[in-house]
Structure formats: C-alpha cells, structure tokens
C-alpha cells in the first residue's frame, strides 16, 4: 500500500512560482509548514548597522580626491598639442590629488581602529575608493603623460594602453587579495606586495620628475632622451604594477612610526629625512619621486639581502658562527 502521508508531505513542500516552474523547498524553507514565519518583515534582507561617520567621511574623501584627479587628467589630455604649460599644471594637480588620497587612506583606518568602529563595510568601501584613486587614476596618468611626452615620436599607443591596463588590473587584484588574506586582528605593520597607495605615488612621482625635467632643461626634449624614455617609462610603470601582486614584503611606514615606540636611532633618521626634504623643498618634484622609488626598491633589496644571507657566502659564515656559539654554550664551565 503506498504511503499517502509521504506523498502529501512532498506535495506540501512543492510550490509553483509565477512563471510556472516547480520549485522544491525544504521543510525549513516552506511557508506551508507550521512554526515558520512567512511574513514580509521576516523575509526582508538583513540591514547594515549604523555607519561610523568620521572614518566613512575620510574614506569618501579619498574617493573625491580620485575623482578630482580624473578631471584634471581629462583637462590635461584636452590641452595636449595646444598648451604645454597647461598640461604640466594639470598633471601636477593630479599627482597632488593622489597624495591627498594617500593622506585620507592613511587616516581612515587609523581613526576606525582608535574609535573601535572597524567593520566589513569600512573595508569594502576603502577598497572601492582605493581602486579609483590608486588604480584607475595612475593608469590613466600613464596614458596621458605618455601621449604628451612622446607626441613628437612615432610611438605605438598600444604599448601605453597595455601598460595602463596591466597596472589597473594589478592594482585591483592587489586590493582584492588584501581583503581576502588580511585578518581582523592583523597588526598592519607590513604588506605582502607593494601597497597600491605607494605604487600610485611612484607613478605620480615619475610623471612629476619628467615634467620638471622638460620644463627646466630644454635639451631633455631633444634626442636621444625621448627615445630612451619611450622604453624606460613603460618598463618602470609595468614593474611597479607587477610588484603589487608579488609576495615581496614591504613595511607599513605610517603604522611603524605611529603605532609603536621607536628607538633614538629611528628618530634621528626621521629627523634627517625631514631636514633633507625641507632643504630640497624647491625641488620637491624630484625629492618625492626619489623617496618613492627608494621605497619601491626596498622590498626587492631586502628580499635579495635575505636570499644572500641564507643561501650565499654570508649565510655559510653565519651558520659557522652559530654552531661555534652553541658549542661554547654546551661546553662545561671550568673554574
């Protein structure tokens, strides 16, 4: 004899949608079973809790700086071939706006941790704003600056398009990987791969340095320099973009200096750097790129140092010294 109760139960679990398709529902999902609330209020999606005003405002300030930089780059592109001075000014404004975005980006996370208002919404919003300011803006800057600096050459724009797209993709991948791999209790003192704000500042620094060289030295616009830059600039920008998706470690300078006590030597080095920046303040379009390139190469330099220390002659000497020290510690002490 067939089990009519099982058949009726399966019929109660089956519901037909408005399109006529049969949908199978589990007992916990069926609205016809007793004890299940099917009111409209219970079916509403979970709403986001209240926002932290100050960290969110700082993060949105990062986005506003990026949008303003995009507008300046559009104006610079429109002035190419008509007013070179206008192009230099607009490129400088866009680079400074990237710096403003870096300031907002450094402050929002710090303020959120100080006020205990960190959350998933803030992390996602920060990544979206970073994708604009430190991903799209530098990529477009590479394209606009390349068109301007190499306007007199028969330069294939496909190379600039390829480098710009590569940089933007690497920045977006870098931000997505950071969200996935970073835990809530991370100390935020180091990064795996070049951070996107530093990469964007490096691109802006290269453009600032080239603009200053073109404005100051007229011979810089003559051969063979344009042909050298034709290959050097895309290679440098592609290298910076690829460093974002590597596993090379970089220190978080802002958190290292602010979040913990420092030695007297660190304070002296910091004061020396501030003094040098102040002395060469008139050449800030060369000082900033120099400092950023030092930071970009600090990661590979430290990686090479660790490799030599562990694998090369220095590593063998250290291993011998370590074995000697252990033998001296294990040897019986004589009176």
C-alpha positions, 0 to 999 in steps of 0.5 A: 500500500503506498504511503499517502502521508509521504506523498502529501508531505512532498506535495506540501513542500512543492510550490509553483512560482509565477512563471510556472516552474516547480520549485522544491523547498525544504521543510525549513524553507516552506511557508506551508509548514507550521512554526515558520514565519512567512511574513514580509518583515521576516523575509526582508534582507538583513540591514547594515548597522549604523555607519561610523561617520568620521572614518566613512567621511575620510574614506569618501574623501579619498574617493573625491580626491580620485575623482578630482584627479580624473578631471584634471587628467581629462583637462590635461589630455584636452590641452595636449598639442595646444598648451604645454604649460597647461598640461604640466599644471594639470598633471601636477594637480593630479599627482597632488590629488593622489597624495591627498588620497594617500593622506585620507587612506592613511587616516581612515583606518587609523581613526576606525581602529582608535574609535573601535568602529572597524567593520566589513563595510569600512573595508569594502568601501576603502577598497572601492575608493582605493581602486579609483584613486590608486588604480584607475587614476595612475593608469590613466596618468600613464596614458596621458603623460605618455601621449604628451611626452612622446607626441613628437615620436612615432610611438605605438599607443598600444604599448601605453594602453597595455601598460595602463591596463596591466597596472589597473588590473594589478592594482585591483587584484592587489586590493582584492587579495588584501581583503581576502588574506588580511585578518581582523586582528592583523597588526598592519605593520607590513604588506605582502606586495607593494601597497597600491597607495605607494605604487600610485605615488611612484607613478605620480612621482615619475610623471612629476620628475619628467615634467620638471625635467622638460620644463627646466632643461630644454635639451631633455626634449631633444634626442636621444632622451625621448627615445630612451624614455619611450622604453624606460617609462613603460618598463618602470610603470609595468614593474611597479604594477607587477610588484603589487601582486608579488609576495615581496614584503614591504613595511607599513611606514605610517603604522611603524612610526605611529603605532609603536615606540621607536628607538633614538636611532629611528628618530634621528633618521626621521629627523634627517629625512625631514631636514633633507626634504625641507632643504630640497623643498624647491625641488620637491618634484624630484625629492618625492619621486626619489623617496618613492622609488627608494621605497619601491626598491626596498622590498626587492633589496631586502628580499635579495639581502635575505636570499644572500644571507641564507643561501650565499657566502654570508649565510655559510659564515653565519651558520659557522658562527652559530654552531661555534656559539652553541658549542661554547654554550654546551661546553662545561664551565671550568673554574 
